[in-house]
Amino acid sequence: QAGAEAQADVSASAVSAAKEEALLALSLLHLERYWASDERWQEATPELRQQLFEQRFGGPQRAALAAREARAAAAASAFRALLKEHGVNAGSRWSKVRDAVRSDPRYLEGGRSEEEREAVFDAYVAEQQRAEREAQDEEARAAEVARRLHAAGREAEERR
């Protein structure tokens, strides 16, 4: 029964996403084709048509775009978590990681293409490389501070 509920949730989510995509694809040109024979549409100025389109579909389109972006962000976040779980680091290569994570559902989540997954991987690896460099720089700074303190202490001892 839980599996059926999960399947229903996935189906409802897919339908909702399909509706949002259809709404995002809607344009004034679509309405002009639909209403071309309507006298009211013909009499309306282009500015009024645009205004009416924005009033009716502007808010829902913005909401659909926000929902699409939220889904993409959630999918990217889940994929990044997957990369972290598999121990991806600054030296990891996509070809090897891809084979290791391909069977995980988060790999396919969000309908992303192979190129988009690789781009998320590349960004994640770049972050790991940046963090590694920052850690090395911090270690070098700490070592330099320790060396200077040691030298200053030795100098103070010699003066006594």
matplotlib code that plots the C-alpha trace (Angstrom):
import matplotlib.pyplot as plt

x = [0.0, 2.9, 4.3, 1.0, 0.9, 4.5, 3.6, 0.6, 2.7, 5.2, 2.4, 0.8, 4.2, 4.8, 1.3, 2.0, 5.4, 3.8, 1.2, 3.8, 5.9, 2.8, 2.1, 5.7, 5.5, 2.3, 2.9, 0.9, 1.4, -0.5, -3.4, -3.4, -3.8, -6.6, -8.5, -7.8, -11.4, -12.8, -13.9, -12.9, -9.4, -9.2, -10.3, -7.8, -4.5, -1.3, -0.6, -3.9, -3.4, 0.0, -1.5, -4.4, -1.9, 0.2, -2.8, -4.1, -0.9, 2.0, 1.6, 1.1, 4.0, 6.3, 5.1, 5.7, 9.2, 9.9, 8.6, 10.8, 13.9, 13.1, 12.9, 16.1, 17.8, 16.5, 17.6, 21.1, 21.3, 20.3, 22.9, 25.6, 24.7, 25.1, 28.6, 29.5, 28.3, 30.5, 33.5, 34.0, 37.0, 39.2, 40.9, 37.8, 37.0, 33.5, 33.9, 34.7, 32.2, 29.4, 29.7, 29.6, 26.5, 24.5, 22.2, 21.2, 17.8, 19.2, 21.4, 18.3, 16.3, 14.8, 15.2, 18.6, 20.7, 24.1, 25.7, 23.9, 24.9, 28.5, 28.3, 27.1, 29.9, 32.5, 31.2, 31.3, 34.9, 35.9, 34.5, 36.4, 39.6, 39.0, 38.4, 41.6, 43.6, 42.2, 43.0, 46.6, 46.9, 45.7, 48.2, 51.0, 49.9, 49.8, 53.2, 54.6, 53.1, 54.6, 58.0, 58.0, 56.9, 59.7, 62.2, 61.1, 61.3, 64.8, 65.8, 64.5, 66.5, 69.7, 69.3, 69.1]
y = [0.0, 2.4, 1.6, 2.5, 5.8, 6.6, 5.8, 8.0, 10.9, 10.4, 10.4, 13.5, 15.2, 14.3, 15.6, 18.9, 19.3, 18.7, 21.3, 23.8, 23.1, 23.6, 26.9, 28.0, 27.2, 29.3, 32.6, 35.4, 33.9, 30.8, 32.9, 34.9, 31.7, 30.5, 33.7, 34.9, 34.8, 36.4, 40.0, 41.1, 39.9, 41.5, 44.9, 44.8, 46.7, 44.7, 46.5, 45.5, 41.9, 41.8, 43.3, 40.8, 38.0, 39.2, 39.6, 36.1, 34.1, 36.2, 35.2, 31.5, 31.5, 33.0, 30.5, 27.6, 29.0, 29.2, 25.6, 24.4, 26.1, 24.7, 21.2, 21.7, 23.0, 20.1, 17.6, 19.2, 19.1, 15.5, 14.7, 16.6, 14.6, 11.5, 12.7, 13.4, 10.0, 8.4, 10.3, 12.4, 14.7, 17.1, 14.3, 12.4, 11.7, 11.8, 8.6, 6.6, 8.3, 8.0, 4.3, 4.1, 6.2, 5.4, 2.9, 5.4, 7.0, 10.4, 10.1, 10.3, 12.6, 15.7, 14.4, 16.1, 15.2, 13.6, 17.0, 18.7, 15.9, 16.2, 20.0, 19.6, 17.1, 19.5, 22.3, 20.0, 18.9, 22.6, 23.4, 20.5, 21.7, 25.3, 24.0, 21.9, 24.9, 27.1, 24.4, 24.2, 28.0, 28.1, 25.4, 27.3, 30.5, 28.7, 27.1, 30.6, 32.0, 29.2, 29.6, 33.3, 32.8, 30.2, 32.6, 35.4, 33.2, 32.1, 35.7, 36.7, 33.8, 35.0, 38.5, 37.4]
z = [0.0, 0.8, -2.7, -4.3, -2.4, -3.4, -7.0, -6.8, -5.4, -8.2, -10.8, -9.3, -9.3, -12.9, -13.9, -12.0, -13.6, -17.1, -16.4, -15.3, -18.4, -20.6, -18.9, -19.4, -23.1, -23.5, -25.2, -26.6, -30.1, -28.9, -27.7, -30.9, -32.9, -30.6, -30.5, -34.1, -35.2, -32.1, -32.7, -29.2, -29.8, -33.2, -31.8, -28.9, -29.4, -29.1, -25.8, -24.4, -25.6, -23.8, -20.7, -20.6, -21.2, -18.3, -16.0, -16.7, -17.2, -15.8, -12.1, -12.9, -15.3, -12.7, -10.1, -12.6, -13.3, -9.6, -9.1, -12.0, -10.6, -7.1, -8.6, -10.4, -7.3, -5.2, -7.9, -8.0, -4.2, -4.1, -6.8, -4.8, -1.7, -3.8, -4.9, -1.3, -0.1, -2.7, -1.5, -4.6, -4.1, -6.0, -7.9, -8.9, -12.6, -14.0, -16.0, -12.9, -10.6, -13.2, -13.3, -9.5, -9.0, -12.1, -10.3, -7.6, -8.2, -7.4, -10.5, -12.8, -10.6, -12.2, -15.8, -16.1, -19.1, -18.9, -19.7, -16.8, -14.4, -15.5, -15.1, -11.5, -11.0, -12.4, -10.2, -7.1, -7.9, -8.5, -5.0, -3.5, -5.2, -4.0, -0.4, -0.6, -1.8, 1.0, 3.5, 2.2, 2.2, 5.8, 6.8, 5.2, 7.0, 10.3, 9.7, 8.8, 12.0, 14.0, 12.4, 13.1, 16.7, 17.1, 15.5, 17.7, 20.8, 19.8, 19.2, 22.6, 24.2, 22.5, 23.8, 27.4]

ax = plt.figure().add_subplot(projection="3d")
ax.plot(x, y, z, "-o")
ax.set_aspect("equal")
plt.show()
